[in-house]
């Protein structure tokens, strides 16, 4: 019960970012992000998430158009597409 305050503190500081650096993301960092996604909590520990890592600029452009013109998808060096 003592950790509850910490959890709420982290949640309350959450911010959405829609502006990205064009600097490439190291493969090691991408692997850490994918490992965190793999370890997420799910009912009965089934982890029903599939992650597609998109770095190809043409594909990111097509995804941006398909997702109502979200320009930040084109700008980000990597786009993580989550399918639950």
LINSULFEN-V649726 format. One record per residue. RES is the residue in three letters. PHI is phi as a letter, one per 40 degrees, with the letter a starting at -180 (NA if undefined). Layout:
BEGIN
res=RES phi=PHI
res=RES phi=PHI
END
This chain:
BEGIN
res=UNK phi=NA
res=UNK phi=c
res=UNK phi=c
res=UNK phi=d
res=UNK phi=c
res=UNK phi=c
res=UNK phi=c
res=UNK phi=c
res=UNK phi=c
res=UNK phi=c
res=UNK phi=c
res=UNK phi=c
res=UNK phi=c
res=UNK phi=d
res=UNK phi=b
res=UNK phi=c
res=UNK phi=b
res=UNK phi=b
res=UNK phi=b
res=UNK phi=b
res=UNK phi=c
res=UNK phi=c
res=UNK phi=c
res=UNK phi=d
res=UNK phi=c
res=UNK phi=c
res=UNK phi=d
res=UNK phi=c
res=UNK phi=c
res=UNK phi=c
res=UNK phi=c
res=UNK phi=c
res=UNK phi=c
res=UNK phi=c
res=UNK phi=c
res=UNK phi=c
res=UNK phi=c
res=UNK phi=c
res=UNK phi=c
res=UNK phi=c
res=UNK phi=c
res=UNK phi=a
res=UNK phi=d
res=UNK phi=f
res=UNK phi=f
res=UNK phi=c
res=UNK phi=f
res=UNK phi=c
res=UNK phi=b
res=UNK phi=b
res=UNK phi=b
res=UNK phi=b
res=UNK phi=c
res=UNK phi=b
res=UNK phi=b
res=UNK phi=c
res=UNK phi=c
res=UNK phi=c
res=UNK phi=c
res=UNK phi=c
res=UNK phi=c
res=UNK phi=c
res=UNK phi=c
res=UNK phi=d
res=UNK phi=c
res=UNK phi=c
res=UNK phi=b
res=UNK phi=f
res=UNK phi=g
res=UNK phi=c
res=UNK phi=d
res=UNK phi=c
res=UNK phi=c
res=UNK phi=c
res=UNK phi=c
res=UNK phi=c
res=UNK phi=c
res=UNK phi=b
res=UNK phi=b
res=UNK phi=c
res=UNK phi=c
res=UNK phi=c
res=UNK phi=b
res=UNK phi=b
END
